[in-house]
Amino acid sequence: MDFEKIITAARGETPVDLLLTNARIVNVFSGRVANGSIAVKDGYIVGFGDYEAAEKLDVKGRCVAPGFIDSHVHIESSMTCVSEFARTVAPCGTTTVVADPHEIANVLGAAGIDYMLRSAENQPMDCLFALPSCVPATDMETAGARLNAADLAPFMDHPRIVALAEMMNYPGVIFTDAEVMAKLALARGHRRTMDGHAPGLSGRRLFAYTAAGIASDHECTRADEALEKLELGMHIMVREGTCARNLDALFPIISEDTWQRMMWCTDDRHPHDLLAEGHVDAVIRKAVAKGLNPLTAIRMGTINPADYFGIKDAGAIAPGRRANLVIFSDPGDIRAEMVFYMGKPVAENGRLLPGVQRPAPVAVPPSMRLDPHSLDFSIPVKGRRIRVIRAIADQVITRCEIMDVTEKDGMAVADVAKDVIKMCVVDRYTGRAHTGMGFVTGLGLKRGAIASSVAHDSHNIIAAGVSDAGLQAAVAAVVEMGGGLAAVDDGTVLASLPLPVAGLMSDQPVETVRQQMDGVIAAAKALGAVLSDPFMTLGFLALPVIPDLKLTDKGLVDVTRFEIVSLFV
Amino acid sequence: MDFEKIITAARGETPVDLLLTNARIVNVFSGRVANGSIAVKDGYIVGFGDYEAAEKLDVKGRCVAPGFIDSHVHIESSMTCVSEFARTVAPCGTTTVVADPHEIANVLGAAGIDYMLRSAENQPMDCLFALPSCVPATDMETAGARLNAADLAPFMDHPRIVALAEMMNYPGVIFTDAEVMAKLALARGHRRTMDGHAPGLSGRRLFAYTAAGIASDHECTRADEALEKLELGMHIMVREGTCARNLDALFPIISEDTWQRMMWCTDDRHPHDLLAEGHVDAVIRKAVAKGLNPLTAIRMGTINPADYFGIKDAGAIAPGRRANLVIFSDPGDIRAEMVFYMGKPVAENGRLLPGVQRPAPVAVPPSMRLDPHSLDFSIPVKGRRIRVIRAIADQVITRCEIMDVTEKDGMAVADVAKDVIKMCVVDRYTGRAHTGMGFVTGLGLKRGAIASSVAHDSHNIIAAGVSDAGLQAAVAAVVEMGGGLAAVDDGTVLASLPLPVAGLMSDQPVETVRQQMDGVIAAAKALGAVLSDPFMTLGFLALPVIPDLKLTDKGLVDVTRFEIVSLFV
């Protein structure tokens, strides 16, 4: 920002670039709306009123609000790269996101963060980041990377880094793990905000967590939980993601006394929701539909996150702030009719303007170090009974069931009649293809196999299938795409969604991703899968921090006991 | 702060030091009051409820609020050093101040800031600082120091420095003076807040000022002025000082939509007011008496300034924050019955507890480089008419009057009959004793002389008297004290207030300062002075940034034209 140029223009000494006239200007500082004109120079707001301008745009009495800010989002969940994500959410009125590149950091470590930072350049919105605090999530699996405080330190002063991201390792905080303490001290020393993640934490354990200086939580699912956290000083990020939707539950505590310390976030939104519902705008619409003052809803999506993160040049229509603007007609149903980023129109009526350039792609390091054809998925029988993962529809938790093994030629095999399907998780990082084997019930597969490189949190390759050959073919299909989702039958790939960016993200437009996603889900259902999104369920079967029984490349994990257990009881 | 110790205590693993039981706990995050206990360890709040504690204190159902924060204060205006100031305001419930050591910086430069930082150690409250941004105020006088951005830089990362102090040089901002821009860039680069000072600034000039990122103003005297500034993103510090009192004027704009961005400050409070009225508590009481919700008034004096300055360990009763607490009975008339600083009681019922140690004094550099006996105050007549400063009661502005000179032996002299008194301002810094001479009307002196080393902003020695010998004796009295205020008659010092700390502050208790102040004022009145506080009026006659006519050691300054003018017209 060239302060001299901006200040000189504010004074009226030099003409401004753009004057938006006849606007109903939303003031997030006072909660008032004023009629007037907004003057923009070099991408920044410089003043109000009648400035000499190179260009004037009559907005015809419509409302102009600051661009929306998503206070916590994993871009990877959109399954699109930064460029395509930005092109998807900018038309929704989102002009700033604070993204936590947790998933790609688990795959690629510092190189993944670096890739995201470089990808954020020249987008039609500001992509800021919080530094992933918990990579890897556990030591119960082979991770793509380990990020200690020393690894995070070089990023701390990067202008796009505004926070330490959600500290999911709350036991590490509460029991003062040295490495966790070092990360918090690092953020504190750089005057960066520390985001929290403490679902259900309460009482003394929550006191301990907040005493460390962790300042937000986006995991509240109950009003009393959110109020307890807010009263301990945490800023509450009200999440409306694809799976986790908390606005209904938390709405009762949004009051004139609390809204100042609350804001919106989407956390994880899948392609379908981004296209069908929108982004932060959808959360604001929902809140307003539930009866929240539109001004308050806007403030919670603009100045509140800006203040919370110390983003001084966004979140308001005021001199010295970026001219990131959303124009809409109806405060009761806010839909972005025009979106300005840095003083330039980037979208109209939900569509990106054709003139908005897509930056050249940033090279992404490879993340598939394995030969899928050398894998052995056989399981010699070592007992009569086995631990089986029970998948539960639309849940990330599982249950552990003890079942009789089905044996063939001395090997434990899938048993379609009992809905017991074979599973594998294959390490994609070391080149040694460590493989954990198990069985799952509840998926419903009757034929073939499905596989994915989106397998939280380490994102090894996870697959489920009725035969070893099917597993082999599905894993091979994923590896050959450089990552992605695939459904195979009889050695034929029925459908696939390539995710060449770290095995997590596509480089295609979100519409394409959605179509490909629909394709693989349909194919999985054709193979017998019974869940609404079998790949999402599959992707969480490897997450060893959510109970009860999970599978990693190191084997079955009893999450309650937090240890590896044998397949055979 | 030993996080490990605090977190472990929060968990309940180790006993806490103190448990305040039976408390009505003011929650500044939600605006609610809850009954409960507050657990304190190592000076920090660790949790609520029934902790095992080394000591329990039943507060018998009284309210417990966070200690109050003064968001902008010049300690020098109390005329006491940091130790005595702290001992004065802590019993009022003030546990944090953000002080701008502007006056001592004008006298001693970086050494003055360093002195204040060192004096702040081991006090019964947290003395934080904003770095003076405008030293010297002008080049129309000989200053004790010049602080450029490069001089401020070494202080920026000091843990007690939270902001760049009030940027009074608003023309410098608006016209992008290079040195001013450098100071703002310095603060921005260190993620420090930038305080403003822009009385009456409005419209485009205010847009320009705020575009630079200046984030607060404590100079609003009208509601519309404050609302304009607030709507541009400035945080409004509502000032209640000794002279400038703005709460009545600004009260109408404090609403549920705006209080979040407003806070209290005292700016300049003299000894008498500190003793008679109090400090931040007095502002809170006044606001509540005017009808403000006590919870809102407390929030504006606690969490709001803490959030604004990024002071993460104060301003609330929450785990990880300093156990700075105010106990009171009546929310409608908040008077600190007990004050805790870092978990220790420091005051009860308006009195400092005897056990509170006064830290050893910090050596202060000398600031009186002149020999008062070599001065020559004679003014050879060079014309018939002269410019005379008209002092105005209780105002810092003056007027310029053109009057006939009174001549004696070829010299211009005082004329008591016409109330035209001789004045001098003597440079106390260079050793060369540059002296500016002039005349003042409105003071009313009939005999003797008065002198002071408190002469804004450069604090040279200012004196007014009926004879050269009187001026000489008065200046000599000030110099011999190492600075201070004096009234003399016939070569006898009638009364004096020694200010050995930079000629600005006493090392005595504020009660002593008030008595000495009463003494010098009484003596000045005995000499004929007609103003309520002749020394305060005198002290502003040298301030060359407030119209119309002022006197510095360089001569008479026409402030409207911003240039030195001759005495004789």
Interface residues (C-beta under 8 A of the other chain):
Chain A: F3 E4 I6 I7 T8 A10 R11 G12 N27 F29 S30 G31 R32 A34 Y44 V46 G47 F48 G49 V173 I174 F175 T176 M181 L184 A185 R191 G203 R204 R205 F207 A208 T210 A211 A212 G213 A215 L227 L230 E231 L232 G233 E256 D257 T258 Q260 R261 D307 G310 K312 A316 A318 P319 G320 R321
Chain B: F3 E4 I6 I7 T8 A10 R11 G12 N27 F29 S30 G31 R32 A34 Y44 V46 G47 F48 G49 V173 I174 F175 T176 M181 L184 A185 R191 G203 R204 R205 F207 A208 T210 A211 A212 G213 A215 L227 L230 E231 L232 G233 E256 D257 T258 Q260 R261 D307 G310 K312 A316 A318 P319 G320 R321
